[in-house]
Amino acid sequence: MKKAIILAAVAASAVSSLAHATAVCTGGTGASVAVTTTANMFVLVPFTAKCSANVFSNYSENGTAFGVVAGSSKGKNYFGGGTAGGGVRPLGTCATTGCSATEVSDTNSATARDSS
């Protein structure tokens, strides 16, 4: 879970009016995933996200802000933050079986992006 929090913090600080949401880490064995740029969006420089095993993460960006959520398939809570302020914080509780793409979703990353 610690790695999920670190990933959320790094992604939120590196990245935030059309909306674009993307699942980055999909809860698998872990991998490096390229985050690319889209014209008129917040991310200006492509980077590589390092996904840890069992971690789900999703980011959402528009032209002026970026938000990210992350959680572990073995964790109790999911976390998120955005460039609108407030830092990374717990956003909710996952199912008793752990977090999944249901909690770590486009909707929740957009909420993190737009909340302060």
N, C-alpha and C positions, 0 to 999 in steps of 0.2 A: 504494500500500500504506500510505503514511503516513496517508492519510485514513481507511482502514479501522481503523487503530490508534486514531486520534483518536475516531472514532465509537464504537468499543468502550469506550474510557475514559469518554467522556461518558455513554453509556448506562448503564454500570456504576455510575457515581457518582450519576446521577440516579434510578436505579431499583433491587431484589432481592426446614391445610396440604394445600391443593389446589394442583396445579401447572397452570400456564398457559404454553404456549410459542407464540411467534409469529415468523414470518419478517417482517422489516421491509424490508430492502433486498434486491432480487431479482436483482442483477447487470445491470440494464438501463442505460438512459441517465442515470439519476439522477432523483430526485424528492423532494418533501417528503411524509413519511408521518406521519399522526396516530397517536400512541400513546395509547390510551384507558385508562380505569381500569375495573377490575372489582371488585366488592364483596369485601372481605376479602383483597385481594391487596396486594402491596408498593407498587405505584405508586399514589400518592394524588392526584397532580395530572397531568392529561393534558398532553402536550407534543408537539412536532413534531420528528421526526428528519429531518435533511437527508441524503439518500443521494447519494453520489458515483457517477459512472459506473463500471460494472464491479465494484461492491462488493456482496457478500452479507452480511447480518447477521441474527441471530436472537437473541431474548431469551427467557428463561424466568423466571417469578416464582412465588412461593407467598406465603403470608401473612407470612413472616419474612425472605425472601431474594430476591435478583435476580441473574441471571447473563446474560452476553452473549458471543457469539462473532461474529467478522467475518473476512472474507478477500476478496481480490480475484481476479477471474477471470483476471487476468494475474500473480498472485502465486504464491509458492512455499509459504508457510506461512499458517495461520490462527491467530488470536489470540483470547483470551477472558479474562474475569475475572468476579468476582462480589463481592457484599457480604460473603461469608464470609471475605474477606481474601486477601492474596497479590498483589493488583493485577493488571493486564493483563499476560499473558505468552504466549509462543508455546505453542500446544496441540498442534500437529501439522503434518505436511507434506501438501500438496495433490498432486493428480495432476500430471504433467508439463505438462498443458495448462492448469493454473491451478485455483483453488478453485471449488467449485460448491456447490449446496445439499446435496450429499452430505456434505461436511465441515462446512459451516455449517448445522447441523441442530438440531432440537428436542432430540435426545439430547445433543449437545455443549453446548448452552446450559444444559441442566439439570445437566450435569456441572460446568460452570463455576460455576453457582449454588451447588451443594452442596459444592464442594471448598474447601479453605482453603490 
